[in-house]
């Protein structure tokens, strides 16, 4: 599988609460509605949480300020993504999503790229396929 990673910053004219609500409650369902047309296999939004730990992590590493969150979209292959954008329905869906994103995402301060995952470990899945507890928490 291949994955698109989209690291988001809100437009300056969009309130943080409004950004997160719109992204989750309006944009997310739009992506779900066109998932078949764009041949997407999975879509996940990760919204940044408000915790002092974010500031400590950024400061300890000398990094740039945090982002509002990330979107991840999976396809079976790059060929599937290429085929999706080459089809009339896929191209129309992608254009609609781009136009919608422009209403709440600051494109100039965000970034987007394709990745290939290399799983190192996953303690959330038990050997029998069920959910495993890790016994540890960072929250």
N, C-alpha and C positions, 0 to 999 in steps of 0.2 A: 504494500500500500504506500501511497504518497500522501503527504499532508500539506495543506496551505496553512501557514501561521500568519496571523494578522494582528499586529500589536497596535493597540488603539489609544489615541488621545482625543478627547472631546474638543469640539469647536469652542472657541472662547465665548461665543454667544449662547452656549447651551449649558444650563445649570447641571452640576454633577448628578443630582438626583433625577432630573429629567433625562439626562443621557442614559443612565443605567436602566430606567424604566422603559424608555423608548427602545433601546437595544434589545432588551429581554422580551417585552410584551408586544412590540410592533414589528421590529426588524426580524427577530427570531422566527416568528410565524411566517413571515414572507419567505425566508430561506426554506423553511419546511415545505411551503407550498410549491416551490420550484425545484425541490431536491431531485426529483426524477428527471426533469428537463436538463439539469446540470450534471446529472449522473453522480451526485454526491452520495457517499455511503454513510457518513457520520458528520454531525455538526455539534460543536461544543463551544459555549461561551464561558469564559472564566473572568468573573468580575472582581476587581481588586477590592479587598476588604479594608476597612478603616481600623488600623492597628498601629501602635507605636513601633511595633517590630519592623514595619516597612522602612521607617526612617532609620532605625538602627542598622538594618541590612544595607541600605543604600550608603549610609555614612561609613560603615566599616569597610566598604569596598571602593569608596570614592566614585560612585556611579551617578548617572544622570537621574533626575527625578522620576518617580514611578509613573507608569501608564495607568489608564483607567481599566484596562483589561486586555485579554487576548481572545481571538476567535480561532478555532481550529476546524478545518474541513478536510475530510478524507475522501480519496478516490482510490479505486483498485490500482490504476496505473495512470501515468501521464497521458497515455493514448486515450484513456476514457475522458480525461479533462479536455484534451484537444478536440475529440469528437463532439463533446458537449458544446463547446464554444463555436464549433463549425456548423452545428445544426441551427436551423432557424429558431426553434423553440429555446434552445440553450443560449444562443446569442441574445435573444429578447429577454430571457430571464436574467442573464448576467448584467445587461444594460439597466434593467429595472432595479437590481440590487445596488449597482454602482450609483444610480441617481438617488436612491433612498439613503445610502451611506453618506452621501454628500450633505445631507441635511443635519447630521449630528456628529460626524467624524471629521477631525482636522487632518486631511490627507498629508499636508506638508510636514506635520509633526508625528505622523504614524509611519509604520513600515509594514511590508508584506513580502513573504517569500515562501518558496516551496521547500519541503524537507522530506527526508526519509528517516523514519524512526529506527532506533537501535535500542531495544529494550534491554536494560541491564538487570533489573529485577522488578517484580510486581508482587508485593505482599498483600494486595487486596484480594487475590484469588487463591483459594485453598486448593490443595492437590486434587480434591474431589470435584473441583469446578465451582464450589460454593464461595461465599465471601469469607475471607479470613480477617481476623482482627490482628493488629500489629502490636497492641499493648502500649503504644507510644502516641503522644499527641504534641503538636507544636503550637496549638492555639492557646 
